[in-house]
Amino acid sequence: MGQPQCIVIVDASGVTLGQLRMRGTRFLSLKSAAAKARTAASIGAPSDTIAEAARPLIAAATGGDVTGLAGGLPIRVAGALVDGIGVGSGSGAQDVDVARAALLAIGADLP
């Protein structure tokens, strides 16, 4: 895709299990990827399903730990929520594509 990415995996409680930052990613992308992963794990749905009107309030209330930006997906195996993945540094569509590819690679359910 030609766009360096940051990828963060959290467990179902939002604790970081692993992260990767490719050289050349955008400033603060690792932070946004972590917020996307925590959001997806917290709500059990893609991070961009947070209502538009609620996004600034939730971001402020959580110190930026929850976001409505695209790129966070829940990781479900056989329907059970186990983790969350967040991807950042590309466009929202690129971030979602990378997250979906990761879910496919590990055999997780797609949202």
N, C-alpha and C positions, 0 to 999 in steps of 0.2 A: 504494500500500500504506500510505502515511501514516507510514512509518518511515524516517527518514534513515539512510543507510548510508555505510560506508567501503568502498572497493573498491581492491584492490592487484593489479597484474599483475607477475609476475616471469618471467624467462626460465627455461629448463630447469635452469640452475645456481643459481637462487635470487636472482639480482640483480634489484633492483627496476627495472622499465621505466617504470612510471607508477603514480600513486595519486590517489585522489579522496576527499575527506572532505566530506560534506554537513554544513551547519550543523545543530546539534542532535543529533549522534550521541553515543553513550555514551562515557564516559571509557575510554580504552585500546582503543577499537574499531579504531583504525588499526593498532595493534600486533598485535592478534589477527588482523585481516584479512591482514596481512603474513605472520604465522606460518602461517595457513591456506594461503595461496598457496604459500609455500615448501614446506610439507608435501606438498601435492598435486603440485607439480613434482618433488619429491624421490622420492616413492614411485610416481608415475604413476597415482594413484588418489585418490578423494575423501578429504579429510583425516579424516573421521570413521570411516574403515576401520581406523585405528590401534586395536589391541586395548585395551579399557578398562583392563586391568591394567597395560599398558605406558605409558599416557599420562603419569602423574606422573613416571615415571623418564625418559622421553624429553624431556619439558618441562624437567626439572631439568638433564639432561645437555647440553641445547642452549641453556640460558639463555632458554628460552621461544621459541626460533626454530622449534620443531616442536610441533605440537599435534594433539590428536584431536578438536577442536571441529568441528562441522558448518559448512560454508560455504566450504571450499576444494575446487576442482575442477581436474583437469589440463586443459590446453588441448591437444587433439590435432587435427591436420589430416591427413586421409587415414590415420589410424592412428598417425601419428608424433607423439611428445610434443614440443611446441615451447615451451610456457609453462605457467604456473599462474595461477589467479585465486583470490583470497580476498576474501570479503565479511563484514563484521562490523557489528554494532550492533543487529540485529534478533534475533528468535528464530532458532534453528538452521534451522528450516524456511524462514523468510523469507530468510535468508542464502543458502541453497541455491537458492531460487527466483530470486533476483537473479543469482546466478552462472550458473544454467542459461539465463536469458534473455540474458545476455551471450554465452554460447557460441552460442546460436541466432542472435543478431544478427550474429555474425561468420562464421557458417557452419562452425563447428568441430564435431567429433564430440561427441555427448553420452555421458557415462559410463554 
